[in-house]
């Protein structure tokens, strides 16, 4: 049952690509954007962007919920191709009124 939620090629300028992703407890998809300086929150039912989280550097690489109640969004960025002082940093975003899902454990033998 694959379907396209957002076609980045159609709505974003060149050199903006989806990168790491996570899902909150309501099923919303959080997408880091390489070259986009943002994290986009996408409603999978409506298939639309419902929130944009601005980041202080362009190469946003991944997102994950954490903290004691999974209410903090951690965002990683890369330093590649930029001299921005924030590039390559790890950011903690609070106050989103969203909560991540508990991850499944996996043991590899």
N, C-alpha and C positions, 0 to 999 in steps of 0.2 A: 504494500500500500504506500509506495513512495510518492511524495508530492513535493513540489517546490514551495517553500515558505516565502522566500525573498530572493529575487534574481539580482544579485549584486551587479552584474554586468549592465543591467538596464537602468538601475537607479543611482549608481555611484559613478564618480569620475574615474578615469583611468588610474591604475596602480593602487586601488583600494580593494583589499581581499579579505574575506572572512578567515579567521584563524581559530584559536582555541575557543571552546564553548562549554557552557554548563547549563543546568536546568534548575529552576526554583521549584518549591513545593506546589505551585499552581500550574506547573508545566510550561512556564514562559522560558524561552531560550535566550541566553546571554551570549553575545557573539563579540569577541575581540576582533578589531580590524587592523590588519597590517597596512600601514599607509593612511589610515583613516582618523587617527587620534581620538577614537571613540570606542565605547562598548555600546552595542545596540541590544535592546531588549525587544524580543519579537513574540507576539501572541500567536501561537500556532493554530488556533481556531480561526481567528480573524485574518491570519496571514498578513499582519502589518506590524510595523515598528511602533511600539507603544512608549518607548523611552530611549533617550540618548544620554549617555554618560560621557562627558568630555574628559579627556585625559591630557596631561601637559606635554605629551610627546607622541610622535606619529606611529611608531612601530609597536602597536599593542598586540601582545602575543597570546595571552591566555587568561582565563578567569576561573575562579573556584570559590565556592562558599566555605567559610570556616568560622572559627570562634566557638565559644561554648554552646551557643544556640543556633549555629549556622546562619547568623544574621549579618555577618561581615562578608563583603565581597573582596577577594584578593585578586589583584590584576598585575600580571607581569608584562614587562616591556623589554625591547631589545635596543642595544646601542648601535647596531649595524647601520651604517649610512647616515648617521646624524651626529652632530656635536652638541645636541641639546643636553643640558645638565641633568635632566630627569630621565634621559634615555638609559635603559638597562636597569631601571628601578623596579621595586616591588611596592605596590600601593594597596592600602586597606581603605575600603569605602564603607562607610557606615550610614545609618539612617535611611536606607532604601525602602523600608517597610516591606521587605521580602525576606524569605528564608529558604535556604538551600535544602536539598534532600540529603538524607544520610546515604553515604555510598555503601555499596556492597563490598564485603571482604573477598579477596581472592588469594589463594595460596597456590604457588607454583612449585612443583617438585621436580 
